[in-house]
Amino acid sequence: MIIKSKQAIRRKYIVIGAGAVMAGYTRMTYSIALILLETSKDLTVFIPMLFAVLIANFVGECFTRGLYVRATRTKQMPILPENIPKPC
């Protein structure tokens, strides 16, 4: 019988939390999950991390703009609107 140590469980929660924070700030989903999966080298973390990343991305979209949208607005680059305006 394999008994997981508290330190191993903490590491999993740390990786999941780090993925959620980074996804909430940058609005990247799968790439953040895959980068942290490769970093942690633990396949059992992928599904919980993916859920945490998706939830953080959704909550972040409800409240603020993402990192890359802020950067393009700061540089005053033109951004295509999400909705097509109706003709006059």
Z-matrix of the N, CA and C atoms (Angstrom, degrees):
N
C 1 1.452
C 2 1.529 1 109.20
N 3 1.314 2 115.17 1 129.29
C 4 1.457 3 120.57 2 -178.76
C 5 1.525 4 108.32 3 -94.59
N 6 1.305 5 115.71 4 124.34
C 7 1.461 6 121.09 5 177.29
C 8 1.525 7 107.65 6 -106.43
N 9 1.317 8 116.04 7 122.58
C 10 1.458 9 120.36 8 -179.89
C 11 1.523 10 109.10 9 -80.47
N 12 1.285 11 116.01 10 136.13
C 13 1.454 12 119.88 11 178.18
C 14 1.527 13 109.84 12 -78.48
N 15 1.324 14 114.13 13 160.34
C 16 1.461 15 118.81 14 178.58
C 17 1.524 16 111.15 15 -64.69
N 18 1.317 17 115.65 16 -31.74
C 19 1.458 18 119.30 17 -179.85
C 20 1.530 19 111.55 18 -67.44
N 21 1.315 20 117.74 19 -37.50
C 22 1.463 21 120.69 20 177.94
C 23 1.523 22 111.13 21 -67.30
N 24 1.318 23 116.56 22 -38.42
C 25 1.468 24 120.37 23 178.09
C 26 1.520 25 109.90 24 -67.66
N 27 1.321 26 117.17 25 -39.87
C 28 1.469 27 120.58 26 177.84
C 29 1.520 28 111.36 27 -61.51
N 30 1.322 29 116.61 28 -39.66
C 31 1.458 30 120.27 29 179.28
C 32 1.523 31 110.99 30 -61.16
N 33 1.325 32 116.18 31 -40.03
C 34 1.466 33 119.38 32 178.93
C 35 1.520 34 111.11 33 -64.11
N 36 1.331 35 116.92 34 -43.92
C 37 1.459 36 119.41 35 178.52
C 38 1.527 37 111.81 36 -66.16
N 39 1.308 38 117.22 37 -34.52
C 40 1.463 39 120.41 38 178.01
C 41 1.526 40 110.35 39 -65.19
N 42 1.325 41 117.26 40 -42.80
C 43 1.466 42 120.99 41 179.93
C 44 1.527 43 109.84 42 -65.86
N 45 1.322 44 117.40 43 -41.98
C 46 1.469 45 120.66 44 179.30
C 47 1.523 46 110.52 45 -64.88
N 48 1.329 47 117.25 46 -43.23
C 49 1.465 48 120.81 47 178.65
C 50 1.513 49 113.07 48 -65.26
N 51 1.327 50 116.38 49 -40.43
C 52 1.466 51 119.88 50 178.42
C 53 1.522 52 110.92 51 -64.35
N 54 1.315 53 116.73 52 -39.81
C 55 1.460 54 119.91 53 177.36
C 56 1.519 55 112.20 54 -64.27
N 57 1.333 56 116.11 55 -40.02
C 58 1.466 57 119.55 56 179.52
C 59 1.525 58 111.44 57 -66.53
N 60 1.319 59 116.81 58 -41.18
C 61 1.471 60 119.79 59 179.41
C 62 1.529 61 110.89 60 -64.82
N 63 1.313 62 116.91 61 -45.80
C 64 1.464 63 119.96 62 -179.01
C 65 1.522 64 111.44 63 -66.79
N 66 1.324 65 117.45 64 -37.22
C 67 1.465 66 120.00 65 178.95
C 68 1.521 67 111.14 66 -70.10
N 69 1.316 68 117.46 67 -36.81
C 70 1.457 69 120.19 68 178.09
C 71 1.513 70 112.54 69 -66.19
N 72 1.319 71 117.18 70 -30.60
C 73 1.458 72 120.96 71 -178.42
C 74 1.519 73 112.58 72 -86.02
N 75 1.327 74 117.17 73 -41.93
C 76 1.456 75 119.69 74 -174.73
C 77 1.519 76 113.74 75 -96.06
N 78 1.314 77 118.29 76 -16.90
C 79 1.469 78 125.69 77 -177.34
C 80 1.522 79 112.40 78 66.18
N 81 1.316 80 117.82 79 24.52
C 82 1.457 81 121.15 80 173.26
C 83 1.522 82 107.47 81 -97.43
N 84 1.323 83 117.42 82 138.85
C 85 1.459 84 119.15 83 -174.81
C 86 1.520 85 111.87 84 -108.68
N 87 1.302 86 116.78 85 -74.35
C 88 1.461 87 120.65 86 -172.13
C 89 1.515 88 112.25 87 -68.65
N 90 1.305 89 117.20 88 -35.43
C 91 1.460 90 119.06 89 -178.58
C 92 1.526 91 111.08 90 -66.42
N 93 1.332 92 117.59 91 -40.28
C 94 1.468 93 120.64 92 176.63
C 95 1.519 94 110.26 93 -63.76
N 96 1.318 95 116.83 94 -43.74
C 97 1.466 96 119.96 95 -179.77
C 98 1.525 97 111.03 96 -63.00
N 99 1.319 98 117.42 97 -41.68
C 100 1.460 99 119.78 98 -179.71
C 101 1.526 100 112.61 99 -70.60
N 102 1.313 101 117.26 100 -37.93
C 103 1.464 102 119.89 101 178.22
C 104 1.525 103 110.24 102 -63.54
N 105 1.319 104 117.45 103 -44.99
C 106 1.456 105 119.69 104 179.48
C 107 1.522 106 112.45 105 -71.89
N 108 1.321 107 117.38 106 -28.71
C 109 1.462 108 119.86 107 174.69
C 110 1.525 109 110.44 108 -65.23
N 111 1.322 110 116.54 109 -43.21
C 112 1.457 111 120.11 110 177.84
C 113 1.524 112 111.16 111 -67.60
N 114 1.313 113 117.12 112 -33.86
C 115 1.453 114 120.57 113 179.69
C 116 1.523 115 111.80 114 -69.96
N 117 1.330 116 115.77 115 -43.80
C 118 1.471 117 119.36 116 -176.81
C 119 1.526 118 112.99 117 -79.46
N 120 1.324 119 117.28 118 -24.26
C 121 1.473 120 122.76 119 -178.81
C 122 1.526 121 111.84 120 57.39
N 123 1.322 122 116.62 121 34.44
C 124 1.461 123 121.50 122 179.86
C 125 1.521 124 108.26 123 -130.41
N 126 1.310 125 116.97 124 110.39
C 127 1.462 126 122.14 125 -175.12
C 128 1.526 127 112.49 126 -72.17
N 129 1.320 128 117.91 127 -23.30
C 130 1.471 129 120.63 128 -178.53
C 131 1.524 130 112.24 129 -72.03
N 132 1.306 131 118.02 130 -12.00
C 133 1.463 132 121.80 131 -178.59
C 134 1.523 133 111.61 132 -88.09
N 135 1.318 134 118.33 133 -14.47
C 136 1.459 135 121.15 134 -169.44
C 137 1.535 136 113.08 135 -63.34
N 138 1.321 137 118.53 136 -48.96
C 139 1.472 138 120.47 137 -177.27
C 140 1.525 139 111.69 138 -65.54
N 141 1.353 140 120.42 139 -48.40
C 142 1.473 141 117.91 140 176.03
C 143 1.522 142 112.98 141 -62.01
N 144 1.332 143 117.12 142 -35.59
C 145 1.455 144 119.72 143 178.86
C 146 1.525 145 110.85 144 -67.36
N 147 1.316 146 117.22 145 -38.73
C 148 1.452 147 120.61 146 179.53
C 149 1.532 148 110.61 147 -64.05
N 150 1.334 149 116.98 148 -41.66
C 151 1.467 150 119.65 149 176.15
C 152 1.523 151 111.17 150 -63.66
N 153 1.328 152 117.76 151 -43.50
C 154 1.464 153 121.13 152 179.64
C 155 1.521 154 111.09 153 -63.81
N 156 1.316 155 117.00 154 -39.52
C 157 1.465 156 121.36 155 179.64
C 158 1.527 157 110.54 156 -66.77
N 159 1.314 158 117.50 157 -43.57
C 160 1.470 159 120.35 158 179.64
C 161 1.527 160 111.68 159 -65.13
N 162 1.325 161 117.03 160 -41.33
C 163 1.462 162 120.36 161 178.93
C 164 1.526 163 110.49 162 -66.68
N 165 1.328 164 117.68 163 -42.92
C 166 1.464 165 120.90 164 178.84
C 167 1.520 166 111.12 165 -63.89
N 168 1.317 167 117.26 166 -37.51
C 169 1.458 168 121.25 167 178.14
C 170 1.529 169 110.28 168 -65.54
N 171 1.311 170 117.05 169 -43.19
C 172 1.472 171 120.85 170 179.62
C 173 1.523 172 111.17 171 -64.94
N 174 1.319 173 117.24 172 -45.74
C 175 1.467 174 120.82 173 -179.95
C 176 1.524 175 110.54 174 -65.57
N 177 1.315 176 117.94 175 -39.01
C 178 1.456 177 120.84 176 177.89
C 179 1.518 178 112.44 177 -63.88
N 180 1.329 179 117.01 178 -38.05
C 181 1.466 180 120.72 179 177.95
C 182 1.522 181 111.45 180 -65.62
N 183 1.317 182 117.20 181 -30.08
C 184 1.469 183 120.37 182 -179.79
C 185 1.525 184 112.21 183 -70.24
N 186 1.335 185 117.51 184 -28.62
C 187 1.456 186 119.65 185 -171.27
C 188 1.523 187 115.23 186 -110.17
N 189 1.334 188 119.01 187 -39.93
C 190 1.465 189 120.24 188 -174.38
C 191 1.520 190 111.15 189 -139.52
N 192 1.329 191 115.17 190 176.06
C 193 1.459 192 121.57 191 174.06
C 194 1.520 193 109.13 192 -88.33
N 195 1.306 194 115.70 193 157.64
C 196 1.453 195 120.85 194 179.36
C 197 1.518 196 112.28 195 -77.41
N 198 1.309 197 115.67 196 171.17
C 199 1.454 198 122.82 197 -178.13
C 200 1.523 199 111.51 198 -60.36
N 201 1.307 200 117.63 199 -45.91
C 202 1.465 201 120.85 200 -175.03
C 203 1.526 202 111.76 201 -74.41
N 204 1.313 203 118.31 202 -31.15
C 205 1.468 204 120.56 203 174.64
C 206 1.522 205 109.73 204 -67.88
N 207 1.325 206 116.88 205 -40.45
C 208 1.464 207 120.14 206 176.91
C 209 1.524 208 111.01 207 -63.06
N 210 1.322 209 116.66 208 -40.82
C 211 1.467 210 119.79 209 -178.96
C 212 1.520 211 111.49 210 -65.52
N 213 1.333 212 117.68 211 -41.13
C 214 1.461 213 119.58 212 179.45
C 215 1.522 214 111.22 213 -69.43
N 216 1.307 215 117.71 214 -34.32
C 217 1.471 216 119.87 215 177.20
C 218 1.525 217 111.10 216 -70.39
N 219 1.324 218 117.28 217 -36.08
C 220 1.457 219 120.55 218 179.07
C 221 1.523 220 110.80 219 -65.30
N 222 1.325 221 116.40 220 -38.14
C 223 1.460 222 120.68 221 178.98
C 224 1.521 223 112.16 222 -81.99
N 225 1.320 224 117.85 223 -0.27
C 226 1.461 225 125.23 224 179.55
C 227 1.516 226 112.15 225 56.56
N 228 1.306 227 115.10 226 43.09
C 229 1.459 228 120.85 227 175.98
C 230 1.527 229 108.56 228 -85.19
N 231 1.316 230 118.07 229 146.42
C 232 1.466 231 119.33 230 179.21
C 233 1.532 232 111.10 231 -69.51
N 234 1.319 233 115.53 232 138.59
C 235 1.459 234 121.84 233 179.86
C 236 1.518 235 107.67 234 -122.82
N 237 1.316 236 116.58 235 133.56
C 238 1.453 237 120.25 236 176.47
C 239 1.524 238 109.46 237 -70.78
N 240 1.338 239 117.56 238 137.08
C 241 1.466 240 119.15 239 178.96
C 242 1.527 241 110.81 240 -70.64
N 243 1.347 242 115.09 241 154.49
C 244 1.465 243 119.18 242 179.64
C 245 1.525 244 111.80 243 -71.60
N 246 1.329 245 116.85 244 -34.34
C 247 1.463 246 121.58 245 179.91
C 248 1.524 247 109.36 246 -107.50
N 249 1.300 248 115.99 247 142.33
C 250 1.460 249 121.00 248 176.72
C 251 1.520 250 108.49 249 -79.36
N 252 1.351 251 118.14 250 125.41
C 253 1.465 252 118.89 251 -179.94
C 254 1.533 253 111.73 252 -69.58
N 255 1.307 254 115.03 253 147.16
C 256 1.461 255 120.10 254 179.19
C 257 1.524 256 109.10 255 -74.23
N 258 1.347 257 116.93 256 145.63
C 259 1.466 258 118.56 257 178.51
C 260 1.534 259 111.21 258 -65.42
N 261 1.299 260 115.89 259 149.39
C 262 1.461 261 120.96 260 -178.47
C 263 1.507 262 111.83 261 -68.37
